[in-house]
Amino acid sequence: MTALMSTEPDLLLTVEEAAQRLKIGRTQMYSLITSGEVQSVTIGRLRRVPAECLAAYVSGLLAAAQSN
């Protein structure tokens, strides 16, 4: 039996995966989550970062940079 590979992007990322996407360290990612700059959700005992929240964070950075 062959496992099917999904071509859909991940909806939820681990903190480590989110950090890799932003090209930052895991500790910095946790700091962004703790400060509320990046939203996250918990599923049971697992912390996950919705991919759309990373996009929203980057959009906010761009908007702040353009207003300066």
N, C-alpha and C positions, 0 to 999 in steps of 0.2 A: 504494500500500500504506500502511495506517495503522498507526502504532506503537501498541502496546498500553500503556496506563498501568496500572501496578500499584497496587493499593490496600493492599498489604501494607506495614507499616512497615519501614524499613531495618534490617537486622540489624547491619551494620557502618557506622560513620560515620567520615569523615575527622576529623582533629584539629580542624579549623576548624568542621565541622558540630557536633561534640561541644561545643565551646566556645560556639557559638551557642545550643545547647539549654540549656546551663547559664547563659547570659547572662553569660559571662565572656570575657576576652580569650584570644587564642591562646597568648600567653606563659604565662599562668596555667594554661591547660590542659596545656601541656607540663610545667609544674612539678608538677602533680598526677600526671601519668603517670610522670615521673622519680622522684618520691618513693614511688610505689607506691600512692598513695591511689586512683587510678583505673587499672584494668588496661587494657592494650592488647595487640594482636597485630600481628605483621608478616606480610605476604603478599608474598614477594619483597622488594623494597625499600620497599614501602608500609607505613605505620603506620596501623592502623585501631583504633577504639574500639568494642567491642561495645555496643550500646544497653543491654543488660541491666547492663553495668558502670556506666553512668551512674545507672541506677535504684538499684543497690546502694550507690553512693557517696552519693546523696541520702538513702537509708534510714539509712545510717550517721550522717549529719549530724543527722537527726531523732532517732535514738536517743541520740546524745550530748547533744543539746539537752534532751531529756526527762529524762535522768539528772542534769542539773545543777539 
